[in-house]
Amino acid sequence: MQTPPTILTFQGRLYDLEPPYNVGKHMPELVINVSNFISPLCYTVLRLEPYTTCPFKCVYCYARWYMKSPTNIVYPRYKALDMFRSFVKKVYRRGLKPIPFRLSTLVDPFPPHEQLYRFSEKMLSVASDYEYPLIINTKSVYFAYDPIKKYLLGLLDKRLAILQISVSVLRESVARVLEPVAPDPIKRLDAVKELGSTDVPIAIRLSPFIPFASPSTREDIEQFALLAKEVGVKHVIVETIRFESSGIGDLLRRLGITNIVFEGYSIREVDGLKPVSRASLKIVEGIYHILSRELEKHGIAFATCKEGLFDFHTASDCCGAYLLRDAAIRLTLYDVYRHVVESGTKSTSFSQEIDLLRDVSKRYSRLFGDDVSVYPREVSKPLKNHEKKLVRVLRNRELLSHVAPHLARRILSS
C-alpha cells in the first residue's frame, strides 16, 4: 500500500497530512445533540461529518465545544458514510419523504484533503444514487472542481441540495485574523460562479456575524446585497458570533473593534464548561432589520440562525429547506411564531402545548409526533428527544425569552 504524502499543497497553501489514528470515535452520528437552542429552533438536525477535524483553524471554531476527542488529524470518518448509506436505503425502501442531512456541521466537507481521500464525494454519490437531499455548508472552494462539481451540480439542478457558502467578513485582512488558513471570502463567492448555473439553491451563511466587522453599516449591507444577487444567492442566513467569555476581549482587540457589547449566551453555567457570550441582541437587531429589508429588495430571503429573532425572517424556514424538492423538516418555534402572527393569537400562555404543536405541524407540513415515529429508530428516537426539549422550552417563560425573544414578546407580554 502506497504511503500518502505528508504535505498537501492547495490554493497556494500547505496542509499537514498525518497517518490515520483512532480519533473522533466518540462523535455522535447522524443526529445533532439535544440542546436548549438547537432543539426548538433548528429545522434540520440530521448531520454528516465526513472528516475527523477541519484544517482551516478558524479562531471562533465551535467544534471544540462539541467534539469529545479533538484532533488535528484530518481523516475520513468511515462510520458516518456507512450509517448514512444504511439509513438512506431504509428511507428509500419504506417510501418515506427524506429528511435532509447537513453536510456538515462541525468540520468543512471539502478540505484540501478531499483531493486525497475523496470521501465527501462518496457521500454525494450516495445522495445522488438515492435522490436524497443535502444541505451543504462550506467555506472551501474545492466544490468548484471535478469530480465534486459534477455530483454537486447534479444535486443542485434537481433541487436535491442547497449549497451554503459560509462567510463571516468580506475584507481579506480581517478574514486572515479570523480564518487564517481558509480560502479568501471573495474567492469562495467567486467559486460559486464557476458552477456555471444561476438558478440553483445557493445560500450565504453570514456566520459568525461580528458587528462592525461583518457587513453592518447601510452602505456595506447594500454592497453585500448586490454581491449576493450577482452570485445568484437565493437565501441568506445570519448567526451572531458566540465566544468564550474569557476570550472576547482579545479577539476584539485583534479586530480593532471597541464598541461591541456582549451578553450571556449560556442559559446557565455547567461545571467543566466555560461560559459563552454573544453580541448584544440590541446591537444586532438594528443591523438585521436593515439587512433583511435590503436583501428583500433583491428578491433574496433572510433568516437568523439559533437566535429566535423571527420578526426579521422573510422565508418559511431558516435553513433554506423550502428550496429543496419534496423534503421533510421538523417543527420548530418559528412555526409557532408564524401561527401566532397569522392567526392573531393573543393568549399569554398555551394551556395545551402538545395539541397546539400538532395543529401547527399540520398547518405547515412539519414532522412532529407520530410522523417522526415511522422513520428508522437511529433517527426517530433522537428526534423525539429534540421534540421533548422543544416542548420544555415552550412551557418555560425564562427559557423561551432567552431562546426565542420575538416569539416570547408576542405571547408573554401583558
Backbone torsions as a table, in degrees:
resi	resn	phi	psi	omega
1	MET	NA	131.2	-177.0
2	GLN	-75.1	135.5	179.3
3	THR	-79.6	130.0	-179.3
4	PRO	-68.7	157.6	178.4
5	PRO	-63.6	155.5	-180.0
6	THR	-91.9	-12.7	178.5
7	ILE	-130.8	134.4	177.6
8	LEU	-118.8	132.4	178.0
9	THR	-108.0	128.9	179.9
10	PHE	-151.5	131.7	179.5
11	GLN	52.6	36.0	175.5
12	GLY	78.6	8.8	179.9
13	ARG	-121.7	155.0	179.9
14	LEU	-102.3	138.9	178.8
15	TYR	-129.7	135.4	178.1
16	ASP	-74.7	140.5	171.8
17	LEU	-120.7	123.1	-178.2
18	GLU	-111.7	158.7	175.3
19	PRO	-65.1	153.1	-176.6
20	PRO	-67.7	137.2	173.2
21	TYR	-125.5	167.7	179.8
22	ASN	-83.0	83.3	-174.8
23	VAL	-125.5	160.2	177.0
24	GLY	69.8	11.8	-173.7
25	LYS	-69.4	-19.4	-177.6
26	HIS	-92.7	-1.3	-179.2
27	MET	-66.9	126.7	179.4
28	PRO	-59.7	143.9	-177.6
29	GLU	-103.7	148.9	168.2
30	LEU	69.3	-38.3	-176.5
31	VAL	-128.4	131.4	176.7
32	ILE	-63.9	146.7	-179.5
33	ASN	-64.0	151.4	176.1
34	VAL	-65.2	139.3	174.3
35	SER	-156.7	165.6	-178.4
36	ASN	-66.9	-20.6	179.4
37	PHE	-100.8	-47.4	-175.9
38	ILE	-67.8	-46.2	-174.4
39	SER	-59.8	-44.4	-179.4
40	PRO	-86.3	-12.2	-170.7
41	LEU	-116.5	-23.1	-171.4
42	CYS	-96.2	125.8	178.6
43	TYR	-74.8	-32.0	-175.5
44	THR	-122.8	108.1	-178.2
45	VAL	-114.6	5.0	172.3
46	LEU	-83.8	136.4	-174.8
47	ARG	-142.8	152.6	174.2
48	LEU	-124.4	125.4	175.0
49	GLU	-112.8	101.8	-172.9
50	PRO	-73.1	-26.9	-175.5
51	TYR	-125.8	160.9	-176.5
52	THR	-71.3	-26.2	-179.7
53	THR	-161.4	178.7	-178.7
54	CYS	-118.1	137.7	-176.7
55	PRO	-88.7	0.8	-170.8
56	PHE	-80.4	-13.8	170.4
57	LYS	56.0	43.0	177.8
58	CYS	-68.0	135.0	-174.6
59	VAL	-67.9	-21.4	-178.4
60	TYR	-97.4	8.5	-171.6
61	CYS	-48.5	127.2	-179.1
62	TYR	-86.5	-11.8	-175.3
63	ALA	-60.2	-30.4	-176.7
64	ARG	-64.2	-18.5	179.8
65	TRP	-85.4	-19.1	-170.1
66	TYR	-117.6	-21.7	-178.4
67	MET	-90.3	119.2	-175.0
68	LYS	-73.7	-22.6	-179.3
69	SER	-128.5	71.6	-177.2
70	PRO	-60.9	149.2	-177.7
71	THR	-150.1	159.1	174.3
72	ASN	-99.9	4.5	-174.5
73	ILE	-96.5	119.4	176.9
74	VAL	-87.2	112.5	-177.3
75	TYR	-148.4	145.4	-177.5
76	PRO	-61.3	145.4	176.1
77	ARG	-103.3	87.9	-172.4
78	TYR	-61.2	-32.5	-179.7
79	LYS	-61.1	-37.8	-179.1
80	ALA	-62.6	-42.7	179.3
81	LEU	-64.9	-45.2	-178.9
82	ASP	-61.4	-43.7	-178.9
83	MET	-69.4	-37.0	177.5
84	PHE	-63.4	-47.7	-179.5
85	ARG	-60.8	-43.2	179.7
86	SER	-63.5	-43.8	-179.1
87	PHE	-65.2	-45.7	-179.2
88	VAL	-59.1	-40.7	178.4
89	LYS	-62.3	-41.1	179.3
90	LYS	-63.6	-43.9	179.5
91	VAL	-63.2	-41.6	-180.0
92	TYR	-63.6	-46.2	-177.9
93	ARG	-66.3	-33.1	-179.2
94	ARG	-84.1	-5.9	179.3
95	GLY	67.8	31.7	-178.2
96	LEU	-88.0	152.4	173.8
97	LYS	-70.5	127.8	-174.8
98	PRO	-69.8	141.0	173.9
99	ILE	-95.4	122.8	-175.3
100	PRO	-60.6	144.3	171.6
101	PHE	-100.7	148.4	171.7
102	ARG	-92.2	127.9	174.7
103	LEU	-121.7	89.0	1.3
104	SER	-139.7	-167.8	-173.7
105	THR	-116.3	-29.7	-175.5
106	LEU	-113.7	-22.9	-179.9
107	VAL	-130.6	157.4	177.1
108	ASP	-78.0	133.5	-178.4
109	PRO	-75.1	-14.6	-176.5
110	PHE	-125.3	57.9	174.9
111	PRO	-70.8	166.5	175.4
112	PRO	-54.9	-27.0	-179.8
113	HIS	-64.6	-16.3	177.4
114	GLU	-60.9	-28.6	176.7
115	GLN	-62.7	-32.2	-178.9
116	LEU	-84.0	-47.6	-171.7
117	TYR	-94.7	-28.3	179.7
118	ARG	52.3	43.8	-172.2
119	PHE	-88.3	-43.3	174.9
120	SER	-63.2	-31.3	175.1
121	GLU	-57.4	-39.9	178.7
122	LYS	-63.8	-38.3	178.4
123	MET	-68.1	-39.8	176.2
124	LEU	-64.0	-35.1	179.4
125	SER	-65.1	-42.3	177.3
126	VAL	-62.1	-46.8	179.0
127	ALA	-59.8	-38.9	179.2
128	SER	-67.3	-44.0	-178.2
129	ASP	-60.9	-39.1	-175.6
130	TYR	-106.0	8.8	-179.4
131	GLU	49.9	55.1	-177.1
132	TYR	-106.3	130.1	-173.0
133	PRO	-75.4	144.5	178.6
134	LEU	-132.0	146.4	168.5
135	ILE	-110.4	109.7	-169.7
136	ILE	-103.9	121.1	-177.8
137	ASN	-117.2	124.0	-175.9
138	THR	-149.6	152.9	166.8
139	LYS	-118.5	21.8	177.9
140	SER	-92.6	177.0	171.1
141	VAL	-120.1	0.2	-173.2
142	TYR	-67.4	-19.4	-179.7
143	PHE	-64.2	-17.2	-178.9
144	ALA	-85.9	3.1	-178.5
145	TYR	-111.0	140.8	172.4
146	ASP	-69.6	147.8	6.6
147	PRO	-86.8	-8.7	178.6
148	ILE	-56.9	-44.4	-177.5
149	LYS	-56.5	-41.3	-178.5
150	LYS	-62.0	-49.3	-179.7
151	TYR	-65.1	-42.7	-176.3
152	LEU	-64.0	-46.1	178.9
153	LEU	-62.5	-37.1	177.5
154	GLY	-59.9	-42.0	179.2
155	LEU	-73.0	-42.5	-179.2
156	LEU	-63.9	-42.9	-178.1
157	ASP	-63.3	-29.5	178.3
158	LYS	-91.9	4.3	-175.4
159	ARG	56.0	41.7	174.8
160	LEU	-105.1	6.0	177.6
161	ALA	-152.3	150.7	168.1
162	ILE	-117.1	130.5	175.9
163	LEU	-100.1	111.9	177.6
164	GLN	-101.7	116.7	177.1
165	ILE	-92.8	120.1	-177.1
166	SER	-88.5	121.5	179.6
167	VAL	-138.5	129.4	177.1
168	SER	-97.7	-47.5	-179.4
169	VAL	-134.1	163.0	-179.8
170	LEU	-104.4	-23.6	-179.8
171	ARG	-76.9	126.8	-176.0
172	GLU	-61.3	-38.6	-177.3
173	SER	-63.3	-37.1	178.0
174	VAL	-75.0	-38.9	179.4
175	ALA	-60.5	-35.5	-179.8
176	ARG	-65.1	-28.8	176.3
177	VAL	-74.1	-43.0	-174.7
178	LEU	-81.9	-37.5	-172.6
179	GLU	-134.4	70.7	-166.5
180	PRO	-61.7	-22.0	-175.6
181	VAL	-116.2	-8.4	-178.7
182	ALA	-74.7	155.4	174.5
183	PRO	-59.2	151.1	-179.6
184	ASP	-58.7	143.1	-176.0
185	PRO	-55.0	-44.6	-178.9
186	ILE	-65.2	-34.6	177.1
187	LYS	-64.5	-34.3	177.3
188	ARG	-62.9	-43.4	-179.6
189	LEU	-71.7	-36.6	176.4
190	ASP	-62.7	-32.6	-179.3
191	ALA	-64.0	-28.5	177.5
192	VAL	-61.9	-37.4	179.7
193	LYS	-64.4	-28.5	-179.7
194	GLU	-66.9	-17.4	178.3
195	LEU	-67.7	-23.9	173.7
196	GLY	76.8	17.9	179.8
197	SER	-135.7	142.6	-177.6
198	THR	-115.6	3.2	-176.2
199	ASP	-127.4	47.9	178.7
200	VAL	-125.3	160.1	-176.6
201	PRO	-69.9	97.6	178.4
202	ILE	-116.7	134.8	177.6
203	ALA	-131.0	155.2	170.7
204	ILE	-112.9	131.6	171.1
205	ARG	-101.1	109.2	171.8
206	LEU	-80.2	82.6	-170.1
207	SER	-147.6	127.6	-6.1
208	PRO	-77.5	142.4	177.3
209	PHE	-82.0	122.5	179.9
210	ILE	-115.9	108.6	-178.8
211	PRO	-52.4	133.2	177.0
212	PHE	75.5	-1.3	168.4
213	ALA	-113.3	-47.8	169.0
214	SER	-72.2	164.9	178.8
215	PRO	-54.6	115.0	-172.1
216	SER	-130.6	-35.2	177.6
217	THR	-79.3	160.7	-179.3
218	ARG	-59.2	-40.7	179.7
219	GLU	-63.2	-45.9	179.3
220	ASP	-64.2	-38.1	179.9
221	ILE	-67.0	-40.6	177.6
222	GLU	-61.5	-42.3	178.4
223	GLN	-66.0	-40.2	178.2
224	PHE	-63.8	-42.1	179.8
225	ALA	-62.7	-40.6	177.5
226	LEU	-64.9	-40.5	178.3
227	LEU	-63.9	-42.8	179.2
228	ALA	-61.9	-41.5	178.4
229	LYS	-64.0	-41.7	-179.3
230	GLU	-61.9	-38.4	-178.6
231	VAL	-73.8	-21.3	-178.7
232	GLY	98.2	24.0	-177.4
233	VAL	-72.4	136.9	178.3
234	LYS	-102.5	-20.9	-168.5
235	HIS	-151.8	139.1	176.1
236	VAL	-123.8	132.9	178.2
237	ILE	-118.6	134.9	-179.2
238	VAL	-123.2	139.3	-179.0
239	GLU	-139.6	114.0	-177.4
240	THR	-63.8	143.3	-178.8
241	ILE	-60.5	137.9	170.9
242	ARG	-117.3	136.2	-174.6
243	PHE	-147.4	149.6	175.2
244	GLU	-59.8	128.6	-171.9
245	SER	-52.8	-37.3	-176.2
246	SER	-70.6	-17.9	-175.7
247	GLY	-107.0	1.5	-175.2
248	ILE	-64.5	-45.0	-176.0
249	GLY	-58.1	-43.5	-179.0
250	ASP	-64.8	-41.3	179.6
251	LEU	-63.1	-45.3	-178.7
252	LEU	-64.2	-38.5	177.6
253	ARG	-62.5	-40.7	179.4
254	ARG	-64.5	-30.1	-179.8
255	LEU	-90.5	-6.7	-179.4
256	GLY	71.2	29.8	-178.7
257	ILE	-107.9	131.5	-176.1
258	THR	-124.6	-6.9	-170.7
259	ASN	-115.0	28.1	174.6
260	ILE	-100.0	131.6	173.1
261	VAL	-101.1	130.6	178.5
262	PHE	-105.3	153.8	177.2
263	GLU	-136.1	164.4	-177.2
264	GLY	-66.3	131.7	173.9
265	TYR	-98.2	-40.9	178.2
266	SER	-63.1	129.8	-179.4
267	ILE	-70.3	-36.9	175.0
268	ARG	-151.7	152.9	-179.3
269	GLU	-76.9	142.2	-179.9
270	VAL	-120.6	133.0	179.0
271	ASP	-55.7	132.1	178.0
272	GLY	90.2	-10.1	179.6
273	LEU	-117.9	138.4	179.1
274	LYS	-77.9	140.5	176.9
275	PRO	-59.2	144.8	-178.7
276	VAL	-115.8	139.4	178.8
277	SER	-120.4	163.5	176.0
278	ARG	-135.6	161.5	175.9
279	ALA	-60.8	141.8	-176.7
280	SER	-55.5	133.1	179.2
281	LEU	-63.3	-28.1	178.4
282	LYS	-62.6	-32.1	178.2
283	ILE	-76.4	-49.6	-172.3
284	VAL	-74.5	-27.0	-179.0
285	GLU	-61.6	-41.4	178.4
286	GLY	-64.0	-40.7	179.4
287	ILE	-68.1	-44.3	-178.2
288	TYR	-63.1	-34.8	178.7
289	HIS	-61.0	-46.7	178.8
290	ILE	-64.7	-44.2	-178.5
291	LEU	-60.7	-45.7	-179.9
292	SER	-60.8	-47.1	-177.8
293	ARG	-66.8	-39.3	-178.0
294	GLU	-68.7	-41.4	177.6
295	LEU	-65.1	-38.1	-179.7
296	GLU	-60.5	-33.1	177.6
297	LYS	-59.5	-29.8	-177.0
298	HIS	-101.9	12.9	177.4
299	GLY	73.4	25.3	-178.9
300	ILE	-109.2	127.4	-178.9
301	ALA	-76.3	158.9	-175.4
302	PHE	-139.0	144.1	175.4
303	ALA	-156.6	155.7	173.6
304	THR	-99.4	157.3	-176.8
305	CYS	-116.2	121.2	176.5
306	LYS	55.0	38.1	179.3
307	GLU	-128.4	-17.1	177.5
308	GLY	66.7	24.0	179.5
309	LEU	-93.9	67.0	-168.5
310	PHE	-70.4	-22.4	-178.4
311	ASP	-58.6	-23.4	-175.4
312	PHE	-94.4	-7.2	-175.9
313	HIS	-72.2	138.2	177.4
314	THR	-124.7	18.4	177.8
315	ALA	-129.7	165.6	-177.3
316	SER	-80.6	-12.7	172.1
317	ASP	-153.2	157.4	-173.5
318	CYS	-80.0	-27.2	-175.2
319	CYS	-75.5	-21.9	-172.0
320	GLY	90.2	13.4	-178.0
321	ALA	-64.0	-21.1	177.1
322	TYR	-61.9	-18.3	178.5
323	LEU	-80.4	-12.5	-179.4
324	LEU	-82.7	159.3	178.3
325	ARG	-88.5	113.8	169.0
326	ASP	53.8	54.1	178.4
327	ALA	-108.8	151.7	179.0
328	ALA	-102.4	130.2	177.7
329	ILE	-129.6	154.8	-173.7
330	ARG	-80.3	165.1	177.6
331	LEU	-76.0	143.5	175.7
332	THR	-137.0	175.2	178.0
333	LEU	-67.0	-21.3	176.4
334	TYR	-64.9	-33.9	176.0
335	ASP	-66.5	-38.6	175.5
336	VAL	-62.4	-42.7	177.7
337	TYR	-59.1	-48.0	179.5
338	ARG	-59.7	-41.2	178.9
339	HIS	-62.5	-44.3	179.9
340	VAL	-61.3	-45.1	-178.4
341	VAL	-66.6	-47.1	-174.1
342	GLU	-74.4	-29.7	-178.6
343	SER	-94.6	-10.2	-179.7
344	GLY	71.1	28.8	-179.7
345	THR	-60.8	132.8	-179.4
346	LYS	-114.8	-2.5	-175.4
347	SER	-60.7	142.7	178.1
348	THR	-87.0	-4.2	177.7
349	SER	-156.9	161.9	176.4
350	PHE	-111.9	110.6	-176.2
351	SER	-76.3	-27.1	-179.3
352	GLN	-125.1	76.2	-172.9
353	GLU	-61.3	-41.8	-176.6
354	ILE	-64.5	-44.2	177.9
355	ASP	-62.1	-40.7	178.0
356	LEU	-59.9	-47.8	-176.7
357	LEU	-65.7	-35.5	176.2
358	ARG	-63.1	-44.2	-179.9
359	ASP	-64.3	-42.4	-179.2
360	VAL	-66.4	-39.7	179.6
361	SER	-62.4	-37.6	177.6
362	LYS	-69.9	-38.8	-177.6
363	ARG	-61.6	-39.4	-175.9
364	TYR	-111.0	13.1	177.3
365	SER	55.2	55.1	178.8
366	ARG	-108.3	155.5	176.0
367	LEU	-78.3	127.9	177.6
368	PHE	-163.4	143.6	174.5
369	GLY	63.9	-125.6	-175.5
370	ASP	-62.7	-26.8	179.4
371	ASP	-64.2	-28.1	179.2
372	VAL	-78.1	-32.9	-172.4
373	SER	-64.0	-21.5	-176.4
374	VAL	-77.7	-11.6	-178.9
375	TYR	-83.3	159.0	179.3
376	PRO	-51.4	145.5	-171.4
377	ARG	-60.0	-33.3	-177.4
378	GLU	-62.9	-16.8	177.0
379	VAL	-112.1	-40.6	-175.3
380	SER	-64.2	-38.3	-179.4
381	LYS	-63.9	-51.4	177.4
382	PRO	-65.7	-31.1	176.1
383	LEU	-63.9	-36.6	175.7
384	LYS	-63.0	-38.9	177.8
385	ASN	-65.0	-37.4	175.3
386	HIS	-63.4	-38.7	178.2
387	GLU	-62.4	-42.5	179.6
388	LYS	-60.3	-41.1	178.5
389	LYS	-66.7	-39.5	177.3
390	LEU	-57.2	-45.7	-179.5
391	VAL	-63.6	-41.8	179.7
392	ARG	-60.9	-42.1	179.5
393	VAL	-65.0	-41.8	-179.9
394	LEU	-63.3	-32.6	-177.5
395	ARG	-82.3	-19.5	-173.5
396	ASN	-103.3	112.6	-175.0
397	ARG	-61.2	-40.9	-179.3
398	GLU	-63.1	-47.7	179.2
399	LEU	-63.1	-45.7	-177.0
400	LEU	-60.7	-41.2	-179.7
401	SER	-65.4	-31.6	-179.3
402	HIS	-81.7	-38.0	-173.7
403	VAL	-85.9	-41.1	-176.1
404	ALA	-134.3	71.7	-173.0
405	PRO	-59.5	-34.8	-177.5
406	HIS	-73.5	-31.8	173.2
407	LEU	-70.2	-43.6	-178.6
408	ALA	-60.5	-40.2	-179.4
409	ARG	-60.5	-34.7	-175.9
410	ARG	-78.5	-33.3	-173.2
411	ILE	-107.4	-12.4	-177.5
412	LEU	-110.3	-11.4	-179.5
413	SER	-71.0	144.9	-178.4
414	SER	-79.4	NA	NA
